[in-house]
Amino acid sequence: MLIRNVTVNDLDAIRAIYSHWVQHGTASFELESPTLEELSKRHADVVSKGLPYVVAEEGGEVVGYAYANWFRPRPAYRFCVENSIYVHPDARRGGIARLLMAELISRCERAGARQMVAVIGDSANAPSIALHAAMGFSQVGTIRSTGWKFERWLDTVLMQRTLGVGDSKPAEALT
């Protein structure tokens, strides 16, 4: 298993993985799969901020991807990132998500992030909640009925993990 930075050549595979979960899952609240052009813009946005966007490759094929972006766009949030991880449906339960998460955490710490937030679609998404808990995240809240998909209301689960020194030192200590 190789974890590496995403290249533009990976975006087709990323689109295929994500489109599956948009169309068949509740982890994403998107209703339509984004175009390749839109995914390219999202990728460029993440890397322009110096944040990680990685893929898991096995046998020359992309089997999963992960990235972090600022939790919110306002400058005061610049030390808090939100993670996203998606794995090919045929490669689930093989430890890929755990490897991607570990790499994402490490890279975000090196980038100076202090907190990582998971905004998990669907409170019934037990695999994602369990992965985050196993990786040191704590559940900090559930926002009820925030999404309407597949003719039902879905909750959003918020989980959080401290990165590096967290809030034990002022942010200025990074510079």
C-alpha positions as a printed NumPy array, in Angstrom:
array([[  0.   ,   0.   ,   0.   ],
       [  1.39 ,   3.362,  -1.028],
       [  0.093,   6.614,   0.474],
       [  1.143,   9.567,  -1.679],
       [  0.145,  13.069,  -2.721],
       [ -2.695,  13.339,  -5.199],
       [ -1.836,  14.29 ,  -8.764],
       [ -4.261,  15.6  , -11.371],
       [ -4.064,  12.146, -12.967],
       [ -5.766,  10.7  ,  -9.86 ],
       [ -8.857,  12.892, -10.094],
       [-10.794,  10.488, -12.363],
       [-10.344,   7.675,  -9.833],
       [-11.243,  10.016,  -6.959],
       [-14.357,  11.1  ,  -8.826],
       [-15.4  ,   7.472,  -9.341],
       [-14.935,   6.637,  -5.652],
       [-16.717,   9.753,  -4.427],
       [-19.529,   9.455,  -6.98 ],
       [-20.319,   5.984,  -5.682],
       [-20.779,   7.315,  -2.141],
       [-22.758,  10.365,  -3.302],
       [-25.141,   8.115,  -5.231],
       [-25.362,   5.212,  -2.772],
       [-24.338,   6.453,   0.672],
       [-25.176,   8.999,   3.318],
       [-21.654,  10.004,   4.381],
       [-21.814,  12.849,   1.866],
       [-24.831,  15.108,   1.77 ],
       [-24.179,  16.005,  -1.859],
       [-27.058,  14.925,  -4.066],
       [-25.256,  15.123,  -7.419],
       [-21.757,  13.878,  -8.119],
       [-19.379,  16.767,  -8.789],
       [-17.832,  17.097, -12.216],
       [-14.162,  16.484, -12.829],
       [-13.751,  20.253, -13.234],
       [-15.322,  20.856,  -9.815],
       [-13.133,  18.21 ,  -8.162],
       [-10.105,  19.828,  -9.772],
       [-11.083,  23.179,  -8.23 ],
       [-11.553,  21.546,  -4.817],
       [ -8.165,  19.845,  -5.065],
       [ -6.458,  23.103,  -6.066],
       [ -8.128,  24.893,  -3.131],
       [ -6.817,  22.373,  -0.596],
       [ -3.245,  22.272,  -1.857],
       [ -3.097,  26.069,  -2.271],
       [ -3.518,  26.297,   1.511],
       [ -0.63 ,  23.896,   2.141],
       [ -2.996,  21.222,   3.402],
       [ -2.72 ,  17.511,   2.605],
       [ -4.603,  15.694,  -0.15 ],
       [ -3.44 ,  12.074,  -0.458],
       [ -4.397,   8.812,  -2.127],
       [ -3.929,   5.196,  -1.16 ],
       [ -2.65 ,   3.2  ,  -4.092],
       [ -2.559,  -0.58 ,  -4.288],
       [ -1.37 ,  -2.463,  -7.353],
       [ -1.229,   0.789,  -9.305],
       [ -4.892,   1.578,  -8.578],
       [ -6.274,   4.347,  -6.355],
       [ -8.313,   2.605,  -3.661],
       [ -8.987,   5.567,  -1.39 ],
       [ -8.256,   9.204,  -0.743],
       [ -8.222,  11.715,   2.064],
       [ -7.779,  15.427,   2.488],
       [ -8.093,  18.149,   5.058],
       [ -9.393,  21.642,   4.583],
       [-10.023,  24.492,   6.938],
       [-12.993,  23.754,   9.162],
       [-14.442,  27.17 ,   8.336],
       [-13.178,  29.882,   5.959],
       [-12.729,  32.732,   8.442],
       [ -9.099,  33.392,   9.465],
       [ -9.609,  32.617,  13.152],
       [-10.309,  28.977,  12.177],
       [ -6.93 ,  28.591,  10.414],
       [ -5.605,  26.123,  13.009],
       [ -8.65 ,  23.85 ,  12.806],
       [ -9.087,  21.439,   9.9  ],
       [-11.886,  19.148,   8.791],
       [-11.05 ,  15.731,   7.395],
       [-12.6  ,  13.771,   4.537],
       [-11.803,  10.136,   3.762],
       [-13.385,   7.905,   1.14 ],
       [-12.449,   4.34 ,   0.189],
       [-13.425,   2.397,  -2.932],
       [-16.446,   0.222,  -2.07 ],
       [-14.585,  -2.952,  -3.083],
       [-11.654,  -2.101,  -0.791],
       [-13.534,  -1.399,   2.426],
       [-12.539,  -3.015,   5.725],
       [ -8.957,  -3.523,   4.593],
       [ -7.42 ,  -0.912,   6.871],
       [ -7.109,   1.669,   4.1  ],
       [ -9.148,   4.334,   5.899],
       [ -7.02 ,   3.908,   9.033],
       [ -3.789,   4.335,   7.018],
       [ -5.176,   7.407,   5.259],
       [ -6.329,   8.907,   8.568],
       [ -2.953,   8.349,  10.234],
       [ -1.18 ,  10.039,   7.324],
       [ -3.659,  12.911,   7.298],
       [ -3.239,  13.5  ,  11.04 ],
       [  0.548,  13.47 ,  10.742],
       [  0.608,  15.868,   7.799],
       [ -1.875,  18.25 ,   9.415],
       [  0.215,  18.362,  12.586],
       [  3.303,  19.176,  10.52 ],
       [  1.315,  21.917,   8.762],
       [  0.579,  23.51 ,  12.15 ],
       [ -3.045,  22.483,  12.637],
       [ -4.121,  22.242,  16.278],
       [ -7.538,  20.582,  16.005],
       [ -9.145,  18.188,  13.535],
       [-12.897,  18.003,  13.191],
       [-14.916,  15.261,  11.542],
       [-18.32 ,  16.246,  10.215],
       [-19.835,  12.808,   9.709],
       [-22.938,  12.491,   7.611],
       [-25.558,  10.204,   9.141],
       [-25.503,   9.198,  12.795],
       [-26.018,   5.601,  11.578],
       [-22.595,   5.714,   9.863],
       [-21.089,   3.322,  12.405],
       [-17.912,   2.523,  10.418],
       [-16.879,   6.192,  10.182],
       [-17.733,   6.917,  13.804],
       [-15.772,   3.832,  14.93 ],
       [-12.759,   4.751,  12.768],
       [-12.642,   8.259,  14.195],
       [-13.004,   6.978,  17.769],
       [-10.189,   4.46 ,  17.211],
       [ -7.991,   7.308,  15.911],
       [ -8.46 ,   9.399,  19.048],
       [-11.498,  11.499,  18.162],
       [-14.206,  12.239,  20.713],
       [-17.813,  12.785,  19.822],
       [-18.664,  16.396,  20.624],
       [-22.195,  16.565,  19.322],
       [-24.954,  15.461,  17.027],
       [-26.956,  17.916,  15.016],
       [-30.308,  16.314,  14.344],
       [-32.03 ,  16.163,  10.967],
       [-29.618,  18.413,   9.095],
       [-29.762,  16.596,   5.759],
       [-32.538,  15.251,   3.562],
       [-31.354,  12.433,   1.305],
       [-32.913,   9.208,   0.077],
       [-36.297,  10.382,   1.338],
       [-35.249,  10.596,   4.973],
       [-33.734,  12.98 ,   7.49 ],
       [-30.099,  12.457,   8.396],
       [-28.137,  13.682,  11.391],
       [-24.631,  15.115,  11.388],
       [-22.18 ,  13.786,  13.975],
       [-19.325,  16.047,  15.071],
       [-16.106,  14.503,  16.356],
       [-12.882,  16.262,  17.322],
       [ -9.243,  15.382,  17.942],
       [ -6.411,  17.522,  19.262],
       [ -3.373,  17.744,  17.003],
       [  0.152,  18.416,  18.227],
       [  0.184,  20.783,  21.198],
       [ -3.484,  21.628,  20.653],
       [ -4.631,  24.569,  22.715],
       [ -1.898,  24.181,  25.365],
       [  0.148,  26.973,  23.757],
       [ -0.783,  30.165,  21.936],
       [ -1.039,  30.009,  18.154],
       [  1.801,  32.527,  17.842],
       [  4.142,  29.81 ,  19.134],
       [  3.939,  28.225,  15.673],
       [  5.699,  31.073,  13.911]])
